[in-house]
Amino acid sequence: MASDGEGGETGHVNHSEFHSSAFLVVEEAKMIAVRDKLLPHRGEYISA
């Protein structure tokens, strides 16, 4: 994992040669704005 410069975390997982996932941990207040910029991909809120 790495820092995004604002205290959040980023990372990725390679599931296979053709499939991978990436994540960005942000504050709940910023989640909707970040998710909308990632379209057509999706963002999800996961409570800890």
C-alpha positions in Angstrom: 0.0 0.0 0.0 1.0 3.6 -0.6 0.0 7.0 0.6 -2.1 9.3 -1.7 -0.5 12.4 -0.2 -3.6 13.2 1.8 -3.4 10.5 4.4 -5.3 7.9 2.4 -4.1 4.6 1.1 -3.9 3.2 -2.4 -3.1 -0.2 -3.7 -3.7 -2.8 -6.4 -4.1 -6.6 -6.7 -3.3 -8.6 -9.8 -5.8 -11.5 -10.0 -4.5 -12.9 -13.2 -2.7 -11.7 -16.4 -5.9 -10.0 -17.6 -7.7 -9.0 -14.4 -6.6 -6.6 -11.7 -8.2 -4.4 -9.0 -7.1 -1.1 -7.6 -8.3 0.8 -4.5 -8.1 4.2 -3.0 -9.2 4.8 0.6 -10.7 8.3 1.1 -12.8 10.1 3.7 -16.5 9.3 3.5 -17.2 13.0 2.7 -15.0 12.8 -0.4 -16.2 9.4 -1.6 -19.0 10.5 -3.9 -16.8 13.1 -5.7 -14.0 10.6 -6.2 -16.4 7.9 -7.3 -18.0 10.2 -9.9 -14.6 11.0 -11.4 -13.9 7.2 -11.8 -16.9 6.5 -14.0 -17.6 4.2 -15.8 -15.9 2.3 -12.9 -17.5 2.2 -9.6 -16.8 3.2 -6.0 -18.2 1.6 -2.9 -18.5 2.7 0.7 -17.2 0.0 3.1 -17.4 0.7 6.8 -14.5 -0.3 8.9 
